[in-house]
Amino acid sequence: MTTEQATTMPDFTQVSLDTPRLRLRPLHFSDSLDMLDVYSDPLVMRYGSSPPWTSISDANTSLVRTDLGMRTGQFLRLALTDPQHDQFIGDCCLFKFDHQCRHAEVGYSLAARYWGRGYMQEALIALLNYGFDHLHLNRIEADVDPRNTASMACLERLGFVKEGYLRERWIVDGVLSDTALFGLLRREWKYATK
């Protein structure tokens, strides 16, 4: 990879990934009501880095920020949809790119009614393959609230290793929470496309 490739990120607005049960595609402004439904749910946001959304303006603000970030290559955020209905049920993203060191952070959310069915693992396999194969990342990190045992179990199934613990790192809606830090190296990635 050349220095230019390592420091110039693409426009991500055309990225679309398919899995056996999902389509991962850029978010659309028509997703705003479904996004509000997901991100206003206290169950979904319980371990998040912001409080539950309270209005459609929260969704619209997020969509404007996402559109700019996708166009400028600051982050890659894709909607998880059922290919038959193209309805937003969650999202996953790669962000905080460090081009010189070739690493990024992963984040994700899923509507509570879809929990426990393996959808997020399926989506993350596609996203991580894209990160390692197309973006040439060497390392992907995750910052997880240690109380979120389901999220940590998903990461561990994917091969992430718990590497650290930061006490009282976040204050969300006046609540202190810790961080468990996870990392995955390209050479450890077991779901690589052949």
VEXMAR-678762 format. One line per 10 residues: number of its first residue (from 1); for each residue x, y, z of C-alpha. Coordinates in Angstrom, 2 decimals. Example, Ala and Ser with C-alpha at 12.3 -4.5 7.8 and 13.67 -1.06 7.14 Angstrom:
1) 12.30/-4.50/7.80; 13.67/-1.06/7.14
// end
This chain:
1) 0.00/0.00/0.00; 1.33/3.43/-0.89; 1.48/6.36/1.54; -1.30/8.03/-0.42; -3.55/4.96/-0.10; -2.84/4.83/3.63; -3.84/8.45/4.22; -6.72/8.94/1.77; -10.01/7.32/2.63; -12.63/6.70/-0.03
11) -16.12/8.06/-0.30; -18.11/5.31/1.45; -21.55/6.31/0.14; -21.60/3.47/-2.42; -20.53/0.65/-0.09; -23.07/-2.15/0.21; -22.40/-5.58/1.70; -24.61/-8.67/1.57; -24.73/-11.52/4.06; -26.96/-14.62/4.02
21) -29.77/-12.77/5.86; -28.92/-9.07/5.71; -28.01/-6.22/3.42; -25.64/-3.63/4.84; -26.08/-0.36/2.99; -25.58/3.38/3.54; -28.22/5.03/5.67; -30.99/6.97/3.90; -32.96/9.92/5.21; -36.03/7.67/4.85
31) -34.56/5.56/7.70; -35.15/8.34/10.24; -38.33/6.93/11.86; -36.90/3.42/12.12; -33.67/4.85/13.55; -35.65/6.81/16.13; -37.49/3.60/17.05; -34.19/1.80/17.68; -32.21/4.63/19.31; -35.05/5.80/21.57
41) -35.28/2.33/23.15; -33.72/2.40/26.64; -32.79/-1.29/26.25; -30.74/-0.57/23.12; -29.15/2.54/24.63; -28.55/1.12/28.11; -24.82/0.67/27.47; -24.41/3.32/24.80; -22.28/6.43/24.85; -25.30/8.76/24.69
51) -28.79/8.78/26.23; -31.83/7.48/24.30; -33.03/9.74/21.53; -36.16/11.76/22.24; -37.23/13.18/18.86; -36.99/12.82/15.12; -34.51/15.70/15.11; -32.02/13.36/16.85; -32.33/10.96/13.91; -32.06/13.72/11.33
61) -28.97/15.22/13.02; -27.34/11.78/13.05; -28.18/11.25/9.37; -26.67/14.61/8.33; -23.49/13.85/10.32; -23.37/10.33/8.85; -23.78/11.59/5.29; -20.87/14.00/5.71; -18.68/11.40/7.43; -19.36/8.83/4.74
71) -18.63/11.28/1.90; -15.35/12.40/3.44; -14.22/8.91/4.50; -14.18/9.82/8.20; -16.22/6.74/9.02; -18.11/3.90/7.41; -21.61/3.49/8.88; -23.99/1.00/7.32; -27.63/0.23/8.02; -28.53/-3.40/8.74
81) -31.63/-4.24/6.70; -33.72/-7.23/5.76; -33.08/-7.47/1.99; -36.78/-8.20/1.30; -38.11/-5.07/3.01; -35.02/-2.82/3.18; -36.07/-1.72/6.68; -33.48/-0.34/9.10; -33.07/-2.70/12.09; -29.68/-1.49/13.31
91) -26.29/-0.38/12.12; -22.57/-1.00/12.36; -19.63/1.24/11.68; -15.90/1.63/11.46; -14.63/4.95/12.79; -11.67/6.70/14.42; -9.42/5.69/11.55; -5.70/6.01/12.20; -4.27/5.84/8.70; -0.61/5.65/9.64
101) -1.14/2.79/12.08; -3.92/1.21/9.99; -6.45/0.76/12.75; -10.03/1.78/13.46; -12.75/1.25/16.03; -15.96/-0.71/15.48; -19.41/0.19/16.81; -22.86/-1.32/16.39; -26.49/-1.29/17.53; -29.46/-3.56/16.86
111) -33.18/-3.29/17.55; -33.97/-5.32/20.68; -36.53/-7.50/18.90; -33.69/-8.95/16.76; -31.34/-9.79/19.64; -30.20/-13.37/20.13; -30.49/-14.45/16.47; -26.90/-13.96/15.34; -27.66/-10.95/13.12; -24.94/-8.75/14.58
121) -22.27/-11.41/14.31; -23.26/-11.94/10.67; -23.14/-8.19/9.97; -19.82/-7.72/11.74; -18.18/-10.54/9.79; -19.01/-8.67/6.57; -17.91/-5.30/7.97; -14.66/-6.62/9.42; -13.85/-8.44/6.18; -14.32/-5.12/4.39
131) -12.09/-3.36/6.91; -9.28/-5.88/6.65; -9.54/-6.71/2.92; -10.53/-3.39/1.30; -9.32/-0.78/3.78; -6.17/-2.77/4.62; -6.62/-2.28/8.35; -4.22/-4.16/10.58; -6.18/-3.74/13.83; -9.79/-3.11/14.81
141) -10.75/-2.09/18.34; -13.97/-2.06/20.35; -14.90/-0.07/23.46; -17.62/-1.92/25.41; -19.41/-1.32/28.69; -18.38/-4.39/30.75; -21.99/-4.87/31.88; -22.90/-5.57/28.24; -22.06/-9.27/28.38; -23.90/-10.08/25.12
151) -21.79/-7.58/23.17; -18.57/-8.86/24.71; -19.55/-12.46/23.91; -20.22/-11.46/20.27; -16.79/-9.84/20.01; -15.07/-12.85/21.56; -16.82/-15.21/19.11; -15.34/-13.08/16.33; -11.85/-13.45/17.79; -11.49/-10.13/19.62
161) -9.27/-10.25/22.71; -9.99/-8.28/25.87; -6.91/-6.11/26.28; -7.75/-3.58/28.95; -10.14/-2.01/31.40; -10.70/1.71/31.98; -12.56/2.68/35.12; -15.30/5.33/35.01; -14.44/6.32/31.45; -17.94/7.47/30.47
171) -20.65/9.54/32.11; -23.93/9.14/30.23; -27.03/10.81/31.63; -25.19/11.22/34.93; -24.29/7.52/35.18; -20.63/6.49/35.45; -19.58/3.47/33.43; -16.36/1.60/32.79; -14.87/0.45/29.49; -13.59/-2.95/28.46
181) -11.18/-2.57/25.55; -11.05/-5.29/22.88; -8.72/-5.67/19.92; -8.56/-7.86/16.83; -5.52/-8.15/14.56; -5.70/-8.90/10.87; -3.52/-12.01/11.33; -5.98/-13.34/13.95; -9.09/-12.83/11.80; -10.63/-16.27/11.27
191) -13.51/-15.27/8.97; -11.34/-13.79/6.23; -12.74/-14.10/2.73; -10.78/-16.54/0.55
// end
